[in-house]
Amino acid sequence: MPKPVVDADLCTGCTLCVDVAPNTFEMNDDGVSVVIDPEGDDQDAIQEAIDTCPVEAITWE
């Protein structure tokens, strides 16, 4: 099963991924999104988070 990965160098901290898939993503102390549970939300929600990322910082691995 593919897992979502956040490129911390690209992430701008917009929080859209957390809004869409809060059981998968959270913001760290640096204001960057991190994956807390790659299976926390269903794949459709994670894909929506990937699709809404304005800087394309999230991909499937």
C-alpha positions in Angstrom: 0.0 0.0 0.0 1.4 3.4 -0.9 2.1 5.9 1.9 1.9 9.7 1.8 5.2 11.6 2.1 5.7 15.3 2.8 8.7 17.1 1.3 9.5 19.5 4.2 11.6 21.7 1.9 8.5 22.4 -0.3 5.9 22.6 2.5 4.7 26.2 3.1 2.6 25.4 6.2 -0.8 26.2 4.7 -2.5 23.5 6.8 -4.8 22.3 4.0 -3.6 18.7 4.3 -4.4 18.8 8.0 -7.9 20.2 7.3 -8.6 17.5 4.8 -6.9 14.5 6.4 -6.4 15.3 10.1 -5.7 11.7 11.1 -2.8 11.5 8.7 -1.2 14.9 8.8 -0.3 17.4 11.5 1.9 20.5 11.7 5.2 20.2 13.5 6.8 22.9 15.7 8.4 24.4 12.7 5.1 24.9 10.9 5.7 22.1 8.4 3.3 19.2 7.7 4.3 15.7 8.8 2.7 12.4 8.4 1.6 11.1 11.8 -0.2 8.0 10.5 0.0 7.0 6.9 -3.3 5.0 7.2 -5.0 7.5 9.5 -7.6 8.5 6.8 -8.9 6.7 3.8 -7.0 6.9 0.6 -9.6 9.2 -1.0 -9.1 11.8 1.8 -5.3 11.5 1.6 -5.5 11.9 -2.2 -7.6 15.0 -1.7 -4.9 16.4 0.6 -2.3 15.7 -2.0 -4.4 17.3 -4.7 -5.1 20.4 -2.6 -1.5 21.1 -1.7 -0.7 24.3 -3.4 3.0 23.5 -3.7 2.7 19.8 -4.5 4.7 18.9 -1.3 2.9 15.7 -0.7 3.3 12.5 -2.9 2.7 8.8 -2.6 5.7 6.6 -1.9 
